């Protein structure tokens, strides 16, 4: 009978170990999937038709955009004036000026050689069908929009400067509320391929061409608007990178970056602390003007890169949490196995003490083993016998 009980305990213990092992696998898979699952519910991030005209309280137009605009959104213009959206009515949003942004602390400067050898810039397109009517004869080309050529020009310029650029042309059609869920996997994959320096999701905006066009060095250029997601735990680090890029671009090519819009979404920017959405022109500008804008922007990107690219924040944290889960489950499994196999709490503690070099002295017999830590405790062996 005692043998049967002992066997049953061991069978139960091994069964429990198998359960914990299976649980470990499930947790590992779950934590691996987490980086490609956004916590923000899917929503439309831009209008299906038309655009918003954003004006100040005196009716002066500040900017136009096809992105969704909501109360609480913010905008920083090219002169670092900051505005907050206070009302949205039909196609018009009203903003209030809240003053000028404080200057950023000095940038320590890139160590470009380290950047060139130690990382890469990822480029992709959530709205992969976006196109330019004057050049592509359509505002949308499923699977291969004109925006792909703009991303290619940005990658080409970076590569010419010695920065490795990975341009992913995966299609994430259609342009619906789930587009960012589909492109999230692409963004996460880009971050895994190389030590990331930056991540750019390249789009084109909607609205009148004149809001984006500017003559730079004698050529018509489609300017850039940088977009940051407000529902994004990495918003501040993304915003600092955006501001440095804007300042550097406008120092070399005044007006190239028209502003920074902070909208009510995350745009998958929680994946990395230098992830930006770039709006290059609108459907009414030529693709060639957008390509020129992307090329100029690419020429200044290396000046605001760090010496090396840290791993993607949430992915790094996710890996750490996964290790924590695995260790926790392993420890719990060991304790459960010992408790069942030994049959009592005291026996389990004795077994643990034995592993750590106490010579197998039973916890309950410590008082009988000898009083002085300096003695050889001759009674301990006798008590065990």
C-alpha positions as CSV (number, residue, x, y, z in Angstrom):
1,X,0.0,0.0,0.0
2,X,2.8,2.4,0.9
3,X,4.5,1.5,-2.4
4,X,1.4,2.3,-4.3
5,X,1.1,5.7,-2.5
6,X,4.7,6.5,-3.3
7,X,4.3,5.5,-7.0
8,X,1.1,7.6,-7.2
9,X,2.9,10.6,-5.8
10,X,5.7,10.3,-8.3
11,X,3.2,9.8,-11.2
12,X,1.3,12.9,-10.0
13,X,4.5,14.8,-9.6
14,X,5.7,14.0,-13.1
15,X,2.2,14.8,-14.5
16,X,2.4,18.2,-12.7
17,X,5.8,18.8,-14.3
18,X,4.4,18.1,-17.7
19,X,1.5,20.5,-17.1
20,X,4.0,23.2,-16.1
21,X,6.1,22.5,-19.1
22,X,3.1,22.8,-21.4
23,X,2.1,26.0,-19.6
24,X,5.6,27.3,-20.2
25,X,5.2,26.7,-23.9
26,X,1.9,28.4,-24.1
27,X,3.2,31.5,-22.2
28,X,6.2,31.7,-24.5
29,X,4.1,31.6,-27.6
30,X,1.7,34.2,-26.1
31,X,4.5,36.6,-25.2
32,X,6.1,36.1,-28.6
33,X,2.8,37.1,-30.3
34,X,2.3,40.2,-28.1
35,X,4.6,42.5,-30.0
36,X,2.4,42.3,-33.1
37,X,-0.8,43.0,-31.2
38,X,-1.6,46.6,-30.5
39,X,-3.4,47.4,-27.3
40,X,-5.2,50.3,-29.1
41,X,-8.5,49.2,-30.7
42,X,-8.6,49.5,-34.5
43,X,-10.0,52.8,-35.8
44,X,-10.0,54.8,-39.0
45,X,-6.9,57.1,-38.8
46,X,-7.8,59.1,-41.9
47,X,-10.9,60.3,-43.8
48,X,-12.3,58.2,-46.6
49,X,-12.9,61.3,-48.6
50,X,-12.0,65.0,-48.3
51,X,-9.8,66.6,-45.7
52,X,-9.9,68.8,-42.6
53,X,-9.0,72.5,-42.7
54,X,-7.4,73.4,-39.4
55,X,-7.8,77.0,-38.4
56,X,-6.9,79.1,-35.3
57,X,-9.4,81.1,-33.3
58,X,-9.1,84.0,-35.7
59,X,-9.9,81.8,-38.7
60,X,-6.3,81.7,-40.1
61,X,-5.5,78.4,-41.7
62,X,-2.8,76.5,-39.8
63,X,-2.7,73.3,-41.9
64,X,-4.8,70.9,-43.8
65,X,-4.8,67.1,-43.6
66,X,-6.7,64.0,-44.6
67,X,-5.9,62.4,-41.2
68,X,-8.7,62.2,-38.6
69,X,-8.6,65.2,-36.3
70,X,-10.1,65.1,-32.8
71,X,-10.3,67.4,-29.8
72,X,-7.0,67.2,-27.9
73,X,-4.8,66.6,-30.9
74,X,-1.8,68.8,-31.2
75,X,0.3,70.4,-33.9
76,X,3.7,72.0,-33.9
77,X,4.4,74.2,-37.0
78,X,7.7,74.7,-38.7
79,X,8.5,77.7,-36.4
80,X,7.9,75.6,-33.2
81,X,4.5,77.2,-32.4
82,X,2.3,74.7,-30.7
83,X,-1.5,74.4,-31.1
84,X,-4.2,72.2,-29.5
85,X,-7.4,71.2,-31.2
86,X,-10.4,72.6,-29.2
87,X,-13.2,71.9,-31.6
88,X,-14.1,69.8,-34.7
89,X,-17.1,70.7,-36.7
90,X,-17.7,69.0,-40.1
91,X,-14.6,69.7,-42.2
92,X,-13.1,72.4,-40.0
93,X,-11.1,71.9,-36.8
94,X,-10.2,74.8,-34.6
95,X,-7.0,75.1,-32.7
96,X,-5.8,77.3,-29.8
97,X,-2.2,78.5,-29.6
98,X,-0.5,77.4,-26.5
99,X,2.8,79.1,-27.0
100,X,6.2,78.2,-28.4
101,X,7.9,74.9,-27.7
102,X,11.0,75.0,-25.5
103,X,14.2,74.4,-27.3
104,X,15.5,70.9,-27.2
105,X,18.7,70.2,-25.2
106,X,21.8,70.0,-27.4
107,X,22.2,66.8,-29.4
108,X,25.4,65.0,-28.5
109,X,25.7,64.3,-32.2
110,X,25.9,61.1,-34.2
111,X,28.9,58.9,-34.4
112,X,28.1,58.2,-38.0
113,X,30.7,55.4,-38.5
114,X,29.2,53.5,-35.6
115,X,25.7,54.1,-37.0
116,X,26.6,52.9,-40.4
117,X,28.2,49.7,-39.1
118,X,25.8,49.0,-36.3
119,X,22.2,49.3,-37.5
120,X,19.7,49.9,-40.2
121,X,16.6,52.1,-40.9
122,X,13.4,50.3,-41.7
123,X,11.0,51.8,-44.2
124,X,7.5,50.5,-44.9
125,X,4.0,51.6,-46.0
126,X,0.9,50.9,-43.9
127,X,-1.3,52.4,-46.7
128,X,0.6,50.7,-49.5
129,X,-2.0,51.7,-52.2
130,X,-1.6,55.5,-51.8
131,X,-0.7,57.2,-55.0
132,X,-0.4,60.6,-56.7
133,X,-3.0,61.5,-59.2
134,X,-0.9,63.8,-61.5
135,X,1.8,61.1,-61.9
136,X,0.0,57.8,-61.3
137,X,-3.4,58.7,-62.8
138,X,-5.1,57.4,-59.6
139,X,-5.1,58.2,-55.9
140,X,-4.9,54.5,-55.1
141,X,-3.2,51.6,-56.8
142,X,-3.8,48.3,-54.8
143,X,-0.7,46.4,-54.1
144,X,1.8,48.8,-55.6
145,X,0.9,52.5,-54.9
146,X,3.1,55.4,-56.0
147,X,4.0,55.8,-52.4
148,X,6.3,52.8,-52.8
149,X,8.5,54.8,-55.2
150,X,8.7,57.6,-52.6
151,X,9.9,55.1,-49.9
152,X,12.4,53.6,-52.4
153,X,13.8,57.1,-53.0
154,X,14.3,57.6,-49.3
155,X,16.0,54.2,-48.9
156,X,18.2,55.0,-51.9
157,X,19.4,58.3,-50.5
158,X,20.2,56.7,-47.1
159,X,22.1,53.9,-48.8
160,X,24.1,56.4,-50.8
161,X,25.1,58.0,-47.5
162,X,26.3,54.7,-46.1
163,X,23.2,54.0,-43.9
164,X,21.7,50.6,-44.4
165,X,18.1,51.0,-45.3
166,X,15.6,48.1,-45.5
167,X,12.6,49.0,-47.7
168,X,9.7,46.6,-47.1
169,X,7.1,46.7,-49.9
170,X,4.6,44.4,-48.3
171,X,1.0,45.3,-49.2
172,X,-1.3,46.0,-46.3
173,X,-4.4,46.7,-48.4
174,X,-7.1,47.6,-48.0
175,X,-6.9,51.0,-46.4
176,X,-9.3,50.3,-43.6
177,X,-9.4,50.3,-39.8
178,X,-7.3,47.1,-39.7
179,X,-4.5,48.4,-41.9
180,X,-2.3,49.2,-39.0
181,X,-2.9,45.8,-37.5
182,X,-1.6,44.2,-40.7
183,X,1.4,46.6,-41.0
184,X,2.3,46.0,-37.3
185,X,3.8,42.6,-38.1
186,X,5.8,44.2,-40.9
187,X,7.1,46.9,-38.5
188,X,8.0,44.3,-35.9
189,X,9.8,42.1,-38.5
190,X,11.9,45.1,-39.6
191,X,12.9,45.8,-36.0
192,X,14.0,42.2,-35.6
193,X,16.1,42.0,-38.8
194,X,18.7,44.5,-37.8
195,X,19.6,46.6,-34.8
196,X,17.2,49.5,-35.6
197,X,18.3,53.1,-35.9
198,X,14.9,54.4,-37.0
199,X,11.6,53.2,-38.4
200,X,9.7,55.2,-41.0
201,X,6.1,54.5,-42.1
202,X,5.9,56.5,-45.4
203,X,2.5,57.9,-46.5
204,X,1.0,60.7,-48.5
205,X,-1.6,63.0,-47.1
206,X,-4.9,64.2,-48.7
207,X,-5.8,67.8,-49.5
208,X,-4.8,70.6,-51.8
209,X,-1.4,70.5,-53.3
210,X,-0.4,74.0,-52.4
211,X,-0.5,73.2,-48.7
212,X,2.5,70.9,-49.2
213,X,4.4,72.4,-52.2
214,X,7.4,74.6,-51.8
215,X,10.3,75.6,-54.1
216,X,13.6,74.5,-52.7
217,X,16.9,75.0,-54.5
218,X,14.9,76.0,-57.7
219,X,12.8,72.8,-57.7
220,X,9.2,72.1,-56.7
221,X,9.3,69.9,-53.7
222,X,6.5,68.2,-51.8
223,X,7.1,68.9,-48.1
224,X,6.8,66.5,-45.2
225,X,4.5,66.5,-42.2
226,X,5.6,64.2,-39.4
227,X,2.9,62.4,-37.5
228,X,3.1,61.1,-33.9
229,X,0.5,58.9,-32.2
230,X,-0.8,60.3,-28.9
231,X,-2.0,56.9,-27.7
232,X,1.6,55.7,-27.6
233,X,3.7,55.1,-24.5
234,X,6.8,56.1,-26.5
235,X,5.3,59.4,-27.6
236,X,7.8,61.6,-25.9
237,X,10.9,59.8,-27.3
238,X,9.2,59.7,-30.8
239,X,8.4,63.4,-30.5
240,X,11.9,64.3,-29.6
241,X,13.3,62.4,-32.6
242,X,10.7,64.1,-34.8
243,X,11.6,67.6,-33.5
244,X,15.3,67.0,-34.1
245,X,14.6,65.7,-37.6
246,X,12.4,68.7,-38.3
247,X,14.9,71.2,-37.0
248,X,17.8,69.6,-38.9
249,X,15.8,69.4,-42.1
250,X,14.6,73.0,-41.9
251,X,18.0,74.3,-41.0
252,X,19.4,72.9,-44.3
253,X,16.2,73.2,-46.4
254,X,13.9,75.8,-44.8
255,X,10.3,74.7,-44.8
256,X,11.0,71.1,-45.9
257,X,9.2,69.8,-42.8
258,X,6.0,71.8,-42.5
259,X,5.1,70.6,-39.0
260,X,4.4,67.7,-36.6
261,X,0.9,66.5,-36.0
262,X,0.0,64.5,-32.9
263,X,-3.1,62.5,-33.5
264,X,-5.4,60.3,-31.5
265,X,-3.9,56.9,-32.5
266,X,-0.7,55.0,-31.9
267,X,0.4,54.3,-35.5
268,X,2.4,51.3,-34.2
269,X,4.9,53.7,-32.7
270,X,4.8,51.9,-29.4
271,X,7.1,49.4,-31.0
272,X,10.1,51.7,-31.1
273,X,11.3,55.0,-29.7
274,X,12.4,56.4,-33.0
275,X,9.3,55.4,-35.1
276,X,7.8,58.1,-37.3
277,X,5.0,58.4,-39.8
278,X,6.0,60.6,-42.7
279,X,3.4,62.3,-44.9
280,X,5.0,63.2,-48.2
281,X,2.8,65.5,-50.2
282,X,-0.9,64.7,-51.0
283,X,-2.7,62.9,-53.8
284,X,-2.8,66.2,-55.7
285,X,1.0,66.7,-55.8
286,X,3.2,65.0,-58.3
287,X,5.0,61.9,-57.3
288,X,8.2,63.4,-58.6
289,X,7.8,66.3,-56.1
290,X,7.3,63.8,-53.3
291,X,10.4,61.9,-54.3
292,X,12.4,65.1,-54.3
293,X,11.1,65.8,-50.8
294,X,12.0,62.3,-49.6
295,X,15.5,62.5,-51.0
296,X,16.2,65.8,-49.3
297,X,14.8,64.5,-46.0
298,X,16.9,61.4,-46.3
299,X,20.0,63.5,-46.7
300,X,19.6,65.0,-43.2
301,X,18.4,61.8,-41.3
302,X,22.0,60.6,-40.6
303,X,22.6,63.9,-38.7
304,X,20.1,63.0,-36.0
305,X,20.8,59.3,-35.6
306,X,22.4,57.9,-32.5
307,X,25.8,56.2,-32.4
308,X,24.0,52.8,-32.4
309,X,20.5,51.6,-32.4
310,X,19.0,50.1,-29.2
311,X,16.6,47.2,-29.6
312,X,12.9,47.9,-30.0
313,X,11.6,48.9,-26.6
314,X,8.4,46.8,-26.2
315,X,10.1,43.8,-27.9
316,X,13.0,44.0,-25.4
317,X,10.6,44.4,-22.5
318,X,8.5,41.6,-23.9
319,X,11.5,39.3,-24.0
320,X,12.4,40.2,-20.4
321,X,8.8,39.5,-19.3
322,X,8.9,36.2,-21.2
323,X,12.1,35.2,-19.3
324,X,10.4,36.2,-16.0
325,X,7.4,34.1,-16.8
326,X,9.5,31.1,-17.7
327,X,11.6,31.4,-14.5
328,X,8.5,31.8,-12.4
329,X,6.8,28.7,-13.9
330,X,10.0,26.7,-13.6
331,X,10.4,27.6,-9.9
332,X,6.7,26.9,-9.2
333,X,7.0,23.5,-10.9
334,X,10.0,22.5,-8.9
335,X,8.3,23.4,-5.6
336,X,5.2,21.6,-6.6
337,X,7.1,18.5,-7.6
338,X,9.1,18.5,-4.3
339,X,6.0,19.0,-2.2
340,X,4.2,16.0,-3.8
341,X,7.3,13.8,-4.0
342,X,8.4,14.4,-0.4
343,X,4.9,14.3,1.1
344,X,5.3,17.2,3.6
345,X,6.5,20.7,3.9
346,X,9.3,19.8,6.4
347,X,10.6,17.0,4.1
348,X,10.6,19.5,1.2
349,X,12.6,22.0,3.1
350,X,15.0,19.3,4.2
351,X,15.5,18.3,0.5
352,X,16.1,22.0,-0.5
353,X,18.6,22.4,2.4
354,X,20.4,19.2,1.2
355,X,20.8,20.6,-2.3
356,X,22.4,23.7,-0.8
357,X,25.0,21.8,1.1
358,X,23.5,21.3,4.6
359,X,24.3,17.6,4.6
360,X,20.7,16.6,4.5
361,X,20.0,17.6,8.1
362,X,16.2,17.6,8.6
363,X,14.8,21.0,9.5
364,X,13.1,19.6,12.6
365,X,16.4,18.1,13.9
366,X,18.5,21.2,13.7
367,X,18.3,21.8,17.4
368,X,19.5,18.3,18.1
369,X,22.4,18.6,15.7
370,X,24.6,20.7,18.0
371,X,24.5,24.2,19.4
372,X,27.7,25.8,18.2
373,X,28.3,26.8,14.6
374,X,32.0,26.0,15.2
375,X,31.4,22.4,16.4
376,X,31.4,19.3,14.2
377,X,27.9,18.5,15.5
378,X,28.7,14.8,16.3
379,X,25.2,14.3,17.4
380,X,23.7,15.0,14.0
381,X,24.8,11.7,12.5
382,X,23.6,9.8,15.4
383,X,20.2,11.5,15.3
384,X,19.9,10.6,11.6
385,X,20.7,7.0,12.4
